[in-house]
């Protein structure tokens, strides 16, 4: 989880450097980890319900609650997203007060 958080912060800093927006950095980092976990959920769906074939998966397969039974996939996107949003809020408040 720590590795996910550090990577999210690096993504946020890189996007912030380009756009000068902490919010854009938080959005990019969150999108990265959310999409990563949905993709992994799609693979779990294909393996469990799709007979190993992507063609058998419906468009909503990665969002099927049956493939999100464990806390790990949720934590893997929630923790980095919360961290970069918190950094963005703190940075914006500091900017406004200085």
C-alpha positions as CSV (number, residue, x, y, z in Angstrom):
1,X,0.0,0.0,0.0
2,X,2.8,2.4,0.8
3,X,4.2,1.9,-2.7
4,X,0.8,2.8,-4.2
5,X,0.7,6.0,-2.1
6,X,4.2,7.0,-3.1
7,X,3.4,6.4,-6.8
8,X,0.2,8.4,-6.5
9,X,2.1,11.3,-4.9
10,X,4.7,11.2,-7.7
11,X,1.9,11.3,-10.3
12,X,0.2,14.2,-8.5
13,X,3.5,16.1,-8.4
14,X,4.2,15.5,-12.1
15,X,0.8,16.6,-13.2
16,X,0.9,19.6,-10.8
17,X,4.2,20.6,-12.4
18,X,2.7,20.6,-15.8
19,X,-0.7,22.1,-15.1
20,X,0.0,24.1,-11.9
21,X,-3.1,22.5,-10.4
22,X,-3.1,20.3,-7.3
23,X,-6.6,19.2,-8.1
24,X,-5.6,18.0,-11.6
25,X,-2.7,16.1,-10.0
26,X,-5.1,14.5,-7.5
27,X,-7.6,13.6,-10.3
28,X,-4.9,12.0,-12.5
29,X,-3.4,10.0,-9.6
30,X,-6.8,8.8,-8.5
31,X,-7.9,7.9,-12.0
32,X,-4.7,5.9,-12.4
33,X,-5.4,3.7,-9.4
34,X,-9.1,3.4,-9.8
35,X,-8.7,2.3,-13.4
36,X,-5.9,-0.1,-12.4
37,X,-8.1,-1.8,-9.8
38,X,-11.1,-2.0,-12.1
39,X,-8.9,-3.6,-14.7
40,X,-7.7,-6.2,-12.2
41,X,-11.3,-6.8,-11.2
42,X,-12.1,-7.5,-14.9
43,X,-9.4,-10.2,-14.9
44,X,-10.9,-11.7,-11.8
45,X,-14.3,-11.7,-13.5
46,X,-13.0,-13.3,-16.6
47,X,-11.3,-16.0,-14.6
48,X,-14.2,-16.7,-12.3
49,X,-17.3,-16.2,-14.5
50,X,-16.1,-15.8,-18.1
51,X,-14.5,-19.2,-18.8
52,X,-11.1,-17.4,-19.2
53,X,-12.4,-15.4,-22.2
54,X,-12.6,-11.7,-22.3
55,X,-15.3,-11.9,-25.0
56,X,-17.6,-13.5,-22.3
57,X,-17.3,-10.5,-20.0
58,X,-20.1,-7.9,-20.0
59,X,-19.1,-4.2,-20.0
60,X,-19.8,-4.0,-16.3
61,X,-17.7,-7.0,-15.4
62,X,-15.0,-5.0,-13.6
63,X,-17.7,-3.4,-11.4
64,X,-19.5,-6.6,-10.5
65,X,-19.6,-6.7,-6.6
66,X,-18.9,-10.5,-6.7
67,X,-15.3,-9.7,-7.8
68,X,-14.8,-7.1,-5.1
69,X,-15.2,-9.4,-2.1
70,X,-11.9,-8.6,-0.4
71,X,-10.8,-5.3,1.1
72,X,-7.4,-5.3,-0.6
73,X,-8.6,-4.0,-4.0
74,X,-10.6,-1.3,-2.4
75,X,-7.8,-0.2,-0.2
76,X,-5.4,-0.2,-3.2
77,X,-7.4,2.7,-4.8
78,X,-8.9,4.4,-1.7
79,X,-5.7,5.0,0.2
80,X,-3.8,6.7,-2.7
81,X,-6.8,8.7,-3.7
82,X,-7.4,9.9,-0.1
83,X,-3.8,10.9,0.2
84,X,-3.5,12.9,-3.0
85,X,-6.9,14.7,-2.3
86,X,-5.6,15.5,1.2
87,X,-2.4,16.9,-0.2
88,X,-4.3,18.9,-2.7
89,X,-6.6,20.4,-0.1
90,X,-3.7,21.2,2.2
91,X,-1.6,22.8,-0.6
92,X,-4.5,24.9,-1.7
93,X,-5.2,26.1,1.8
94,X,-1.6,27.0,2.3
95,X,-1.5,28.9,-1.0
96,X,-4.6,30.9,0.0
97,X,-3.2,31.9,3.4
98,X,0.2,33.0,2.1
